[in-house]
Amino acid sequence: MRDISDWWAGQGFIAVCPDIFWRQEPGIQLTDQTEAEWGRAFELYQGFDEAKGIEDIQATIDAIRGDAACSGTVGTVGFCLGGKLAYLCATRTNADANIGYYGVGIENNLDEAGNISAPTMFHIAEEDGFCPKEAQAQVHAALDGRARVTIHDYAGMDHAFARAGGEHYDAGAAQTANDRSAAFFNAHLR
């Protein structure tokens, strides 16, 4: 996440990576390099309180807006659980734009889709092992055609295709998704 934040900073944005698990284990440091860390990440994911997490992200949005370097517009971007949180930010916060990469579990909150008021983009891996095709179809059925929502599907891609060094990393698809994301934030946050 630090590398991704650095990338966004390199694109000219203020980039903040909040510790979303601070309520469970403050200061935890995880990578994707060991089975033990993966296991711990899934434990935290399963015990994560989404409502409190969104409250924390709203507090982060408010803090960034209060920073003298901020233009006044703030976007959210997330991956996996963070992809779902980006969706929930679109439905529950005052973020100005939101981007979700391979969000897991969005289909469980599609009843909130009518609350989306800010531009929101999703990157969906069509062969996502954590977001089955049925869930993807539900997301498309609820969100396709909404004026504020853009969905990009990535044929043949699995979960985390944009995570450099990850098992399913695909440089071409990652570049395409990141270019689309940068253009999206440049259009809606500048």
Residue frames as a rotation matrix with the C-alpha (Angstrom) as fourth column:
MET 1
0.572 0.820 0.000 0.00
0.820 -0.572 0.000 0.00
0.000 0.000 -1.000 0.00
ARG 2
0.320 -0.532 -0.784 2.92
0.191 -0.774 0.603 2.33
-0.928 -0.343 -0.146 0.63
ASP 3
-0.729 -0.602 0.326 4.18
0.405 0.005 0.914 1.79
-0.551 0.799 0.241 -2.91
ILE 4
-0.133 0.774 0.619 0.72
0.958 -0.061 0.281 2.52
0.256 0.630 -0.733 -4.28
SER 5
0.726 0.357 -0.588 0.50
0.558 -0.805 0.201 5.67
-0.401 -0.474 -0.784 -2.17
ASP 6
-0.192 -0.878 -0.439 3.91
0.160 -0.469 0.868 6.71
-0.968 0.096 0.230 -3.47
TRP 7
-0.647 0.014 0.762 2.67
0.754 0.157 0.638 6.13
-0.111 0.988 -0.112 -7.02
TRP 8
0.428 0.881 0.201 -0.35
0.884 -0.454 0.109 8.39
0.187 0.131 -0.974 -6.43
ALA 9
0.532 -0.326 -0.782 1.91
0.277 -0.805 0.524 11.03
-0.800 -0.495 -0.338 -4.88
GLY 10
-0.578 -0.801 0.158 4.05
0.349 -0.067 0.935 10.77
-0.738 0.595 0.319 -8.01
GLN 11
-0.304 0.581 0.755 0.93
0.921 -0.023 0.388 11.58
0.243 0.814 -0.528 -10.02
GLY 12
-0.744 -0.109 0.659 0.67
0.084 -0.994 -0.070 14.87
0.662 0.003 0.749 -8.11
PHE 13
0.379 0.922 0.078 -1.92
-0.079 -0.051 0.996 13.93
0.922 -0.383 0.054 -5.50
ILE 14
-0.315 -0.307 0.898 -1.74
-0.939 -0.034 -0.341 14.03
0.135 -0.951 -0.278 -1.72
ALA 15
0.090 0.300 -0.950 -1.72
-0.266 0.926 0.267 10.32
0.960 0.228 0.163 -0.88
VAL 16
-0.311 -0.068 0.948 -2.70
-0.950 0.011 -0.311 8.97
0.010 -0.998 -0.068 2.53
CYS 17
-0.245 0.196 -0.950 -2.87
-0.176 0.954 0.242 5.29
0.953 0.227 -0.199 3.41
PRO 18
0.094 0.330 0.939 -4.92
-0.950 -0.253 0.184 4.95
0.298 -0.909 0.290 6.60
ASP 19
-0.932 -0.358 -0.059 -4.44
-0.301 0.855 -0.422 2.00
0.201 -0.375 -0.905 8.94
ILE 20
-0.130 0.986 -0.101 -7.88
-0.689 -0.017 0.724 0.44
0.713 0.164 0.682 8.49
PHE 21
0.262 0.205 -0.943 -7.14
0.330 0.899 0.287 -2.31
0.907 -0.386 0.168 11.02
TRP 22
-0.595 -0.604 0.530 -6.14
-0.241 -0.495 -0.835 0.03
0.767 -0.624 0.149 13.86
ARG 23
0.165 0.733 0.660 -9.23
-0.935 -0.097 0.342 -0.90
0.315 -0.674 0.669 15.88
GLN 24
0.938 0.187 -0.291 -8.20
-0.137 0.973 0.184 -4.57
0.317 -0.133 0.939 15.82
GLU 25
0.511 -0.845 -0.157 -4.42
0.804 0.405 0.435 -4.35
-0.304 -0.349 0.886 15.94
PRO 26
0.948 -0.102 -0.301 -2.94
-0.149 -0.980 -0.135 -0.84
-0.282 0.172 -0.944 15.94
GLY 27
0.281 -0.915 -0.290 0.24
-0.849 -0.378 0.370 -0.44
-0.448 0.142 -0.883 13.94
ILE 28
0.456 -0.109 0.883 0.12
0.173 0.984 0.032 -3.88
-0.873 0.138 0.468 12.33
GLN 29
-0.083 -0.564 -0.822 2.57
-0.880 -0.345 0.325 -4.31
-0.467 0.750 -0.468 9.46
LEU 30
0.337 0.258 0.905 1.65
0.121 0.942 -0.313 -6.88
-0.934 0.215 0.286 6.81
THR 31
-0.505 -0.394 -0.768 3.02
-0.763 -0.213 0.610 -7.80
-0.404 0.894 -0.193 3.43
ASP 32
0.676 0.708 -0.203 1.84
-0.715 0.565 -0.412 -10.34
-0.177 0.424 0.888 0.87
GLN 33
0.022 -0.853 -0.522 5.07
-0.872 0.240 -0.428 -12.33
0.490 0.464 -0.738 1.11
THR 34
-0.929 -0.369 0.030 4.32
-0.333 0.799 -0.501 -15.07
0.160 -0.475 -0.865 3.64
GLU 35
-0.341 0.821 -0.458 1.48
0.324 0.560 0.763 -17.48
0.882 0.112 -0.457 4.36
ALA 36
-0.408 0.152 -0.900 1.45
0.911 -0.005 -0.413 -16.33
-0.067 -0.988 -0.136 7.99
GLU 37
-0.873 0.069 -0.483 0.86
-0.026 -0.995 -0.095 -12.73
-0.487 -0.070 0.870 6.91
TRP 38
-0.705 0.670 -0.232 -1.85
-0.305 0.009 0.952 -13.79
0.640 0.742 0.198 4.45
GLY 39
-0.306 0.581 -0.755 -3.51
0.712 0.666 0.224 -15.76
0.632 -0.469 -0.617 7.24
ARG 40
-0.570 0.043 -0.820 -3.38
0.685 -0.527 -0.503 -12.80
-0.454 -0.849 0.271 9.60
ALA 41
-0.944 0.228 -0.238 -4.74
-0.317 -0.826 0.467 -10.48
-0.090 0.516 0.852 6.91
PHE 42
-0.477 0.811 -0.339 -7.72
-0.005 0.383 0.924 -12.78
0.879 0.443 -0.179 6.36
GLU 43
-0.323 0.329 -0.887 -8.37
0.932 0.275 -0.238 -12.94
0.165 -0.903 -0.395 10.12
LEU 44
-0.771 -0.004 -0.636 -8.41
0.235 -0.931 -0.278 -9.15
-0.592 -0.364 0.719 10.27
TYR 45
-0.863 0.471 -0.184 -10.63
-0.359 -0.313 0.879 -9.00
0.356 0.825 0.439 7.18
GLN 46
-0.361 0.754 -0.548 -13.14
0.461 0.655 0.598 -11.41
0.810 -0.037 -0.585 8.72
GLY 47
-0.126 0.272 -0.954 -13.26
0.984 -0.086 -0.155 -9.39
-0.124 -0.959 -0.256 11.95
PHE 48
-0.936 -0.322 0.143 -13.36
0.346 -0.918 0.196 -5.99
0.068 0.233 0.970 10.26
ASP 49
-0.066 0.911 -0.408 -16.27
0.688 -0.254 -0.679 -3.70
-0.722 -0.326 -0.610 11.20
GLU 50
-0.378 -0.099 0.921 -17.18
0.895 -0.295 0.335 -2.07
0.238 0.950 0.200 7.87
ALA 51
0.661 0.697 0.277 -19.39
0.590 -0.711 0.381 0.61
0.463 -0.089 -0.882 9.43
LYS 52
0.735 -0.479 -0.480 -16.62
0.246 -0.472 0.847 1.74
-0.632 -0.740 -0.229 11.79
GLY 53
-0.242 -0.859 0.451 -14.12
0.782 0.102 0.615 1.49
-0.574 0.501 0.647 8.94
ILE 54
0.002 0.330 0.944 -16.19
0.841 -0.512 0.176 3.88
0.541 0.793 -0.278 6.82
GLU 55
0.948 0.274 -0.165 -16.46
0.317 -0.738 0.596 6.25
0.041 -0.617 -0.786 9.79
ASP 56
0.303 -0.920 -0.248 -12.66
0.413 -0.107 0.904 6.17
-0.859 -0.377 0.348 10.04
ILE 57
-0.397 -0.421 0.816 -12.28
0.912 -0.082 0.401 6.82
-0.102 0.903 0.417 6.31
GLN 58
0.542 0.626 0.561 -14.71
0.638 -0.741 0.211 9.77
0.547 0.243 -0.801 6.54
ALA 59
0.854 -0.301 -0.425 -12.57
0.209 -0.550 0.809 11.16
-0.477 -0.779 -0.407 9.37
THR 60
-0.179 -0.951 0.253 -9.52
0.654 0.078 0.753 10.74
-0.735 0.300 0.608 7.11
ILE 61
-0.053 0.266 0.962 -11.31
0.925 -0.351 0.148 12.52
0.377 0.898 -0.228 4.25
ASP 62
0.893 0.448 0.044 -12.17
0.387 -0.813 0.435 15.38
0.231 -0.372 -0.899 6.61
ALA 63
0.509 -0.781 -0.363 -8.57
0.302 -0.233 0.924 15.62
-0.806 -0.580 0.117 7.85
ILE 64
-0.374 -0.647 0.665 -7.20
0.857 0.033 0.515 15.71
-0.355 0.762 0.542 4.30
ARG 65
0.312 0.569 0.761 -9.69
0.785 -0.605 0.131 18.38
0.535 0.557 -0.635 3.28
GLY 66
0.968 0.078 -0.240 -8.44
0.224 -0.708 0.670 20.45
-0.118 -0.702 -0.702 6.22
ASP 67
0.094 -0.995 0.016 -4.83
0.752 0.082 0.654 20.24
-0.652 -0.049 0.757 5.03
ALA 68
0.279 -0.032 -0.960 -3.60
-0.253 -0.966 -0.042 23.49
-0.926 0.255 -0.278 3.47
ALA 69
-0.734 -0.645 -0.211 -2.07
-0.394 0.152 0.906 21.52
-0.553 0.749 -0.366 0.56
CYS 70
-0.534 0.613 0.582 -5.44
0.686 0.717 -0.126 20.00
-0.494 0.332 -0.804 -0.38
SER 71
-0.945 0.224 0.238 -7.48
0.047 -0.629 0.776 21.57
0.323 0.745 0.584 -3.18
GLY 72
-0.490 0.815 0.308 -10.66
-0.805 -0.288 -0.519 20.68
-0.334 -0.502 0.798 -1.30
THR 73
0.543 0.639 -0.544 -11.48
-0.786 0.616 -0.061 17.57
0.296 0.460 0.837 -3.32
VAL 74
-0.406 -0.610 0.680 -10.69
-0.805 0.591 0.050 14.10
-0.433 -0.527 -0.731 -2.01
GLY 75
0.292 0.454 -0.842 -10.92
-0.775 0.628 0.070 10.69
0.560 0.632 0.535 -3.64
THR 76
0.229 -0.214 0.950 -10.74
-0.678 0.665 0.313 7.16
-0.699 -0.715 0.007 -2.32
VAL 77
0.207 -0.190 -0.960 -9.10
-0.778 0.563 -0.279 4.16
0.593 0.804 -0.031 -3.92
GLY 78
0.042 -0.164 0.986 -8.99
-0.834 0.537 0.125 0.63
-0.550 -0.827 -0.114 -2.59
PHE 79
-0.363 -0.300 -0.882 -8.09
-0.728 0.683 0.067 -2.93
0.582 0.666 -0.466 -3.48
CYS 80
-0.664 0.180 -0.726 -9.92
0.343 0.936 -0.082 -6.15
0.664 -0.303 -0.683 -2.45
LEU 81
-0.050 0.616 -0.787 -11.57
0.986 -0.096 -0.137 -5.20
-0.160 -0.782 -0.602 0.87
GLY 82
-0.561 -0.247 -0.790 -10.51
0.238 -0.962 0.132 -1.66
-0.793 -0.114 0.599 0.01
GLY 83
-0.955 0.282 0.095 -12.35
0.056 -0.145 0.988 -2.00
0.292 0.948 0.122 -3.31
LYS 84
-0.094 0.948 -0.304 -15.53
0.842 0.238 0.484 -2.67
0.531 -0.210 -0.821 -1.36
LEU 85
-0.083 0.014 -0.996 -14.70
0.797 -0.599 -0.075 0.19
-0.598 -0.801 0.038 0.98
ALA 86
-0.958 -0.225 -0.179 -14.35
0.064 -0.775 0.629 2.48
-0.280 0.591 0.756 -2.06
TYR 87
-0.520 0.849 0.093 -17.89
0.390 0.139 0.910 1.43
0.760 0.510 -0.403 -3.03
LEU 88
0.189 0.604 -0.774 -19.12
0.972 0.000 0.237 2.10
0.143 -0.797 -0.587 0.51
CYS 89
-0.583 -0.416 -0.698 -17.35
0.488 -0.866 0.109 5.48
-0.650 -0.277 0.708 0.41
ALA 90
-0.940 0.276 0.201 -19.36
0.067 -0.427 0.902 6.23
0.334 0.861 0.383 -2.73
THR 91
-0.119 0.980 -0.158 -22.57
0.431 0.194 0.881 5.40
0.895 0.037 -0.446 -0.89
ARG 92
0.553 0.384 -0.739 -21.81
0.791 0.035 0.610 6.64
0.260 -0.923 -0.285 2.65
THR 93
-0.122 -0.663 -0.738 -19.20
0.754 -0.545 0.366 9.42
-0.645 -0.513 0.567 2.58
ASN 94
0.819 0.357 -0.448 -18.73
0.053 -0.826 -0.561 12.81
-0.571 0.436 -0.696 0.97
ALA 95
-0.297 -0.927 0.229 -15.68
0.329 0.126 0.936 11.74
-0.896 0.353 0.267 -1.09
ASP 96
0.091 0.289 -0.953 -15.55
-0.629 -0.725 -0.280 13.49
-0.772 0.625 0.116 -4.45
ALA 97
0.344 -0.005 -0.939 -14.52
-0.822 0.482 -0.304 10.41
0.454 0.876 0.162 -6.47
ASN 98
0.271 -0.166 0.948 -13.94
-0.662 0.683 0.309 6.72
-0.698 -0.712 0.075 -5.72
ILE 99
0.121 -0.296 -0.947 -12.04
-0.851 0.460 -0.253 3.89
0.511 0.837 -0.196 -7.36
GLY 100
0.399 0.046 0.916 -12.31
-0.657 0.711 0.250 0.21
-0.640 -0.702 0.314 -6.45
TYR 101
-0.298 -0.538 -0.788 -10.01
-0.865 0.501 -0.015 -2.51
0.403 0.678 -0.615 -7.75
TYR 102
-0.379 0.166 -0.910 -11.43
-0.041 0.980 0.195 -6.06
0.924 0.111 -0.365 -7.60
GLY 103
-0.459 0.317 0.830 -13.73
-0.866 -0.370 -0.337 -5.27
0.200 -0.873 0.444 -4.69
VAL 104
-0.777 0.154 -0.610 -14.87
0.193 0.981 0.002 -8.28
0.599 -0.116 -0.792 -2.72
GLY 105
-0.598 0.611 -0.519 -18.39
0.771 0.261 -0.581 -8.39
-0.219 -0.748 -0.627 -1.29
ILE 106
-0.946 0.267 -0.185 -19.87
-0.300 -0.937 0.180 -5.35
-0.125 0.226 0.966 -3.07
GLU 107
-0.568 0.762 -0.309 -22.84
-0.035 0.353 0.935 -7.52
0.822 0.542 -0.174 -4.05
ASN 108
-0.371 0.404 -0.837 -23.85
0.889 0.414 -0.194 -7.63
0.268 -0.816 -0.512 -0.37
ASN 109
-0.379 0.183 -0.907 -24.47
0.491 -0.791 -0.365 -3.86
-0.784 -0.583 0.211 -0.29
LEU 110
-0.849 0.019 0.528 -26.02
0.503 -0.276 0.819 -3.18
0.161 0.961 0.225 -3.67
ASP 111
0.214 0.967 -0.142 -29.16
0.960 -0.181 0.213 -1.90
0.180 -0.182 -0.967 -1.96
GLU 112
0.239 -0.222 -0.945 -27.11
0.478 -0.821 0.314 1.26
-0.845 -0.527 -0.090 -1.30
ALA 113
-0.436 -0.529 0.728 -26.35
0.876 -0.064 0.478 1.91
-0.206 0.846 0.491 -4.99
GLY 114
0.402 0.697 0.594 -28.94
0.782 -0.599 0.174 4.68
0.477 0.394 -0.785 -5.15
ASN 115
0.831 -0.123 -0.542 -26.81
0.343 -0.654 0.674 6.68
-0.437 -0.746 -0.502 -2.72
ILE 116
-0.171 -0.941 0.292 -23.90
0.892 -0.021 0.452 7.05
-0.419 0.338 0.843 -5.15
SER 117
0.845 0.468 -0.259 -23.58
0.349 -0.849 -0.396 10.76
-0.405 0.244 -0.881 -5.88
ALA 118
0.303 -0.827 -0.474 -19.87
-0.643 -0.545 0.538 11.09
-0.703 0.142 -0.697 -6.75
PRO 119
0.477 -0.211 -0.853 -18.07
-0.769 0.371 -0.521 9.66
0.427 0.904 0.015 -9.78
THR 120
0.249 -0.315 0.916 -17.08
-0.629 0.667 0.400 6.07
-0.737 -0.675 -0.032 -9.03
MET 121
0.245 -0.287 -0.926 -14.99
-0.869 0.359 -0.341 3.61
0.430 0.888 -0.161 -11.04
PHE 122
0.533 -0.078 0.843 -14.55
-0.479 0.793 0.376 -0.13
-0.698 -0.604 0.385 -10.63
HIS 123
-0.213 -0.629 -0.748 -11.94
-0.932 0.359 -0.037 -2.47
0.292 0.689 -0.663 -12.07
ILE 124
0.540 0.513 0.667 -13.30
-0.670 0.742 -0.029 -6.04
-0.510 -0.431 0.744 -12.17
ALA 125
-0.659 -0.738 -0.142 -11.12
-0.722 0.568 0.396 -9.09
-0.211 0.364 -0.907 -12.81
GLU 126
0.131 0.841 -0.525 -13.34
-0.925 0.294 0.240 -11.44
0.356 0.455 0.816 -14.80
GLU 127
0.252 -0.102 -0.962 -11.63
0.053 0.994 -0.091 -14.56
0.966 -0.028 0.256 -13.40
ASP 128
-0.286 -0.351 0.892 -11.50
-0.762 -0.481 -0.434 -13.28
0.581 -0.804 -0.130 -9.82
GLY 129
-0.470 0.004 -0.883 -11.25
0.260 0.956 -0.134 -16.20
0.844 -0.292 -0.450 -7.41
PHE 130
-0.862 0.133 -0.489 -12.64
0.470 -0.151 -0.870 -14.04
-0.189 -0.980 0.068 -4.58
CYS 131
-0.369 0.774 -0.514 -15.47
-0.509 -0.631 -0.585 -12.41
-0.778 0.046 0.627 -6.54
PRO 132
-0.556 0.117 0.823 -17.31
0.471 0.860 0.195 -15.10
-0.685 0.496 -0.534 -8.51
LYS 133
-0.934 0.156 0.321 -19.04
0.256 -0.334 0.907 -14.45
0.249 0.929 0.272 -11.81
GLU 134
0.007 0.986 -0.169 -22.46
0.883 0.073 0.464 -14.47
0.470 -0.153 -0.870 -10.10
ALA 135
0.198 -0.010 -0.980 -21.35
0.736 -0.659 0.155 -11.62
-0.647 -0.752 -0.123 -7.82
GLN 136
-0.824 -0.533 -0.192 -19.87
0.246 -0.642 0.726 -9.77
-0.511 0.551 0.660 -10.79
ALA 137
-0.626 0.669 0.402 -23.18
0.558 0.023 0.830 -10.12
0.546 0.743 -0.388 -12.64
GLN 138
0.309 0.739 -0.599 -25.05
0.951 -0.227 0.212 -8.73
0.020 -0.635 -0.772 -9.62
VAL 139
-0.231 -0.488 -0.842 -22.69
0.463 -0.816 0.346 -5.73
-0.856 -0.310 0.414 -9.52
HIS 140
-0.977 -0.128 0.173 -23.18
0.208 -0.363 0.908 -5.10
-0.054 0.923 0.381 -13.22
ALA 141
-0.275 0.952 0.135 -26.97
0.803 0.150 0.577 -5.48
0.529 0.267 -0.806 -12.96
ALA 142
0.429 0.462 -0.776 -27.14
0.864 -0.461 0.203 -2.92
-0.264 -0.758 -0.597 -10.15
LEU 143
0.096 -0.529 -0.843 -24.55
0.282 -0.798 0.532 -0.44
-0.955 -0.289 0.072 -11.39
ASP 144
-0.708 -0.322 0.628 -24.41
0.674 -0.043 0.738 -0.55
-0.211 0.946 0.247 -15.20
GLY 145
-0.118 0.681 0.723 -26.11
0.752 -0.414 0.513 2.47
0.649 0.604 -0.463 -16.68
ARG 146
0.619 0.259 -0.741 -25.76
0.722 -0.559 0.408 4.63
-0.309 -0.788 -0.533 -13.57
ALA 147
0.877 -0.184 0.444 -24.57
0.153 -0.768 -0.622 8.06
0.455 0.614 -0.645 -14.63
ARG 148
0.624 -0.634 0.457 -21.90
-0.778 -0.554 0.295 8.32
0.066 -0.540 -0.839 -11.91
VAL 149
0.401 -0.425 0.811 -20.49
-0.278 0.787 0.550 4.77
-0.873 -0.447 0.197 -12.27
THR 150
0.374 -0.402 -0.836 -17.86
-0.882 0.124 -0.454 3.46
0.286 0.907 -0.308 -14.68
ILE 151
0.569 -0.190 0.800 -16.99
-0.310 0.852 0.423 -0.25
-0.762 -0.489 0.425 -14.73
HIS 152
0.136 -0.601 -0.787 -14.02
-0.958 0.121 -0.258 -1.77
0.250 0.790 -0.560 -16.53
ASP 153
0.864 0.121 0.489 -13.81
-0.249 0.946 0.206 -5.54
-0.438 -0.299 0.848 -16.89
TYR 154
-0.040 -0.956 -0.290 -10.47
-0.982 -0.016 0.187 -7.28
-0.183 0.292 -0.939 -17.41
ALA 155
0.822 0.415 -0.391 -10.84
-0.525 0.818 -0.235 -10.49
0.222 0.398 0.890 -19.40
GLY 156
0.511 -0.594 -0.621 -8.70
0.229 0.791 -0.568 -13.39
0.828 0.148 0.540 -18.22
MET 157
-0.403 -0.697 0.593 -7.52
-0.383 -0.460 -0.801 -11.51
0.831 -0.550 -0.082 -15.12
ASP 158
0.114 0.323 -0.939 -7.63
0.733 0.611 0.299 -12.91
0.671 -0.723 -0.167 -11.60
HIS 159
0.936 0.290 -0.201 -7.83
0.337 -0.566 0.753 -11.11
0.105 -0.772 -0.627 -8.28
ALA 160
0.592 -0.702 -0.396 -4.99
0.044 -0.463 0.885 -8.68
-0.805 -0.542 -0.243 -7.58
PHE 161
0.574 -0.358 0.736 -3.88
0.818 0.282 -0.501 -8.43
-0.028 0.890 0.455 -11.20
ALA 162
0.662 -0.299 0.687 -2.53
0.051 -0.897 -0.439 -4.93
0.747 0.325 -0.579 -10.45
ARG 163
0.899 -0.364 0.244 -0.45
-0.304 -0.115 0.946 -5.92
-0.317 -0.924 -0.214 -7.40
ALA 164
0.433 -0.818 -0.379 3.16
-0.693 -0.033 -0.720 -5.74
0.577 0.574 -0.581 -8.58
GLY 165
-0.613 -0.781 0.119 5.00
-0.715 0.484 -0.505 -8.90
0.337 -0.395 -0.855 -7.62
GLY 166
-0.098 0.677 0.730 1.80
-0.766 0.416 -0.489 -10.76
-0.635 -0.607 0.478 -6.78
GLU 167
-0.484 -0.074 0.872 0.86
0.148 0.975 0.165 -14.20
-0.863 0.209 -0.460 -8.04
HIS 168
0.205 0.694 0.690 -1.69
0.862 0.206 -0.463 -12.87
-0.463 0.690 -0.557 -10.57
TYR 169
0.064 -0.238 -0.969 0.10
-0.067 -0.970 0.234 -9.67
-0.996 0.050 -0.078 -11.53
ASP 170
0.237 0.009 0.971 -0.31
0.950 0.209 -0.234 -8.68
-0.205 0.978 0.041 -15.17
ALA 171
-0.575 -0.609 -0.546 1.77
0.526 -0.786 0.324 -5.67
-0.626 -0.101 0.773 -16.16
GLY 172
-0.884 0.242 0.401 -0.38
0.278 -0.418 0.865 -4.76
0.377 0.876 0.302 -19.17
ALA 173
0.104 0.989 -0.109 -3.71
0.660 0.014 0.751 -4.95
0.744 -0.151 -0.651 -17.34
ALA 174
0.150 -0.130 -0.980 -2.24
0.919 -0.346 0.186 -3.16
-0.364 -0.929 0.068 -14.33
GLN 175
-0.844 -0.517 -0.146 -0.95
0.411 -0.797 0.442 -0.35
-0.345 0.313 0.885 -16.55
THR 176
-0.578 0.712 0.399 -4.32
0.330 -0.244 0.912 -0.03
0.747 0.659 -0.094 -18.25
ALA 177
0.361 0.750 -0.554 -6.18
0.822 0.025 0.569 0.07
0.441 -0.660 -0.607 -14.92
ASN 178
-0.079 -0.467 -0.881 -3.74
0.823 -0.529 0.207 2.54
-0.562 -0.708 0.426 -13.38
ASP 179
-0.944 -0.225 0.240 -3.85
0.327 -0.716 0.616 4.81
0.033 0.660 0.750 -16.45
ARG 180
-0.185 0.959 0.213 -7.66
0.459 -0.108 0.882 4.77
0.869 0.261 -0.420 -16.32
SER 181
0.380 0.308 -0.872 -7.57
0.923 -0.071 0.378 5.53
0.054 -0.949 -0.312 -12.59
ALA 182
-0.535 -0.657 -0.531 -5.15
0.654 -0.720 0.232 8.43
-0.534 -0.223 0.815 -12.98
ALA 183
-0.858 0.274 0.435 -7.24
0.223 -0.563 0.796 9.91
0.463 0.780 0.421 -15.81
PHE 184
0.115 0.961 -0.252 -10.38
0.674 0.110 0.730 9.47
0.729 -0.254 -0.635 -13.69
PHE 185
0.254 -0.078 -0.964 -8.93
0.892 -0.367 0.265 11.31
-0.374 -0.927 -0.024 -10.68
ASN 186
-0.825 -0.558 -0.094 -7.43
0.467 -0.765 0.444 13.99
-0.320 0.322 0.891 -12.93
ALA 187
-0.600 0.671 0.436 -10.89
0.294 -0.322 0.900 14.57
0.744 0.668 -0.004 -14.41
HIS 188
0.357 0.920 -0.164 -12.78
0.426 -0.004 0.905 14.56
0.832 -0.393 -0.393 -11.11
LEU 189
0.544 -0.177 -0.820 -10.38
0.824 -0.068 0.562 15.84
-0.156 -0.982 0.109 -8.45
ARG 190
-0.565 -0.825 -0.014 -8.42
0.803 -0.553 0.223 18.61
-0.191 0.115 0.975 -10.16
